[in-house]
Amino acid sequence: MDWKERYDRMKNHYHWTDINVAEIIGNTPGSVRTVLNREDFPRWIRLAIVVFERENKIID
């Protein structure tokens, strides 16, 4: 599973949209989508995903 799929799983778990994520991090929904479509997935999102997976005992 790649980072985008893992991110989507986390978002679905919390019933979040890009709008919700943008509000949490203080950006616009468009900027969230732009960042997530880059080749290099941001480290801060990777950290959030790893914490989410460990807290929920999700192992791929």
C-alpha positions in Angstrom: 0.0 0.0 0.0 1.5 3.4 -0.9 1.3 6.6 1.2 -1.7 8.0 -0.7 -3.7 4.8 0.0 -2.6 4.8 3.6 -3.6 8.4 3.9 -7.0 7.7 2.4 -7.5 4.8 4.9 -6.8 7.2 7.8 -9.1 9.8 6.4 -11.9 7.3 5.9 -11.4 6.0 9.5 -12.0 9.4 10.9 -14.7 10.4 8.3 -12.5 13.3 7.2 -12.5 15.2 3.9 -9.8 17.4 2.5 -11.7 20.3 3.9 -11.5 18.8 7.4 -7.7 18.2 7.0 -7.3 21.8 5.7 -9.0 23.2 8.8 -6.9 21.1 11.1 -3.6 22.2 9.5 -4.6 25.7 8.7 -4.5 25.5 4.9 -7.0 25.5 2.1 -8.5 22.3 0.7 -6.8 23.1 -2.6 -3.4 23.3 -1.0 -4.0 19.9 0.7 -4.8 18.3 -2.6 -1.8 19.9 -4.2 0.6 18.6 -1.5 -0.9 15.1 -1.7 -0.5 14.9 -5.5 3.2 15.5 -5.3 5.7 12.8 -6.0 7.3 13.2 -2.5 4.6 12.7 0.1 5.1 15.2 2.9 6.9 14.0 6.1 4.3 15.5 8.4 1.6 13.4 6.8 3.7 10.3 6.9 4.1 10.9 10.6 0.4 11.2 11.1 -0.2 8.0 9.1 2.3 6.0 11.1 0.9 7.2 14.4 -2.6 6.4 13.3 -1.6 2.9 12.1 0.3 2.1 15.3 -2.5 3.4 17.6 -5.0 1.3 15.6 -2.6 -1.7 15.3 -2.8 -1.7 11.5 -0.1 -3.7 9.9 0.3 -4.1 6.1 
